[in-house]
Each structure stands twice: as C-alpha cells, then as structure tokens.
C-alpha cells in the first residue's frame, strides 16, 4: 500500500494513497463550489442590479427633461 504526504494545518502528514485522494477531492470540491458562487454572484450583479435601479419615465417627463 503506497503512502503520500499531504499538508494539514501547515504540517506534513503521511497518509495512505486513498486518504490523500479523498483529501484532495474534498479540497477541489470546496474550491469548485466557491468558484461557482462567485460566478453566480457576478452574473446576478450584471443582469439583475440594473433592474433594481430602473427608472421608468413617461413621454411627458422625457419632453420636460429635454
């Protein structure tokens, strides 16, 4: 059974290969979820933020403003 070294809290720890793969998999999943949330937040701001601040003007208001 092979061993691998992972870093946990800044310390090197020797663990089995399957444990190291599971550790890396969990880290990768958390990073992927965080990236997805960041992308969704950016898209939310791009597409919905202007809708919250949309000011509807009537033709009469447009003629006064000119």
C-alpha positions, 0 to 999 in steps of 0.5 A, a space after each residue: 500500500 503506497 503512502 503520500 504526504 499531504 499538508 494539514 494545518 501547515 504540517 506534513 502528514 503521511 497518509 495512505 494513497 486513498 486518504 490523500 485522494 479523498 483529501 484532495 477531492 474534498 479540497 477541489 470540491 470546496 474550491 469548485 463550489 466557491 468558484 461557482 458562487 462567485 460566478 453566480 454572484 457576478 452574473 446576478 450583479 450584471 443582469 439583475 442590479 440594473 433592474 433594481 435601479 430602473 427608472 421608468 419615465 413617461 413621454 411627458 417627463 422625457 419632453 420636460 427633461 429635454 
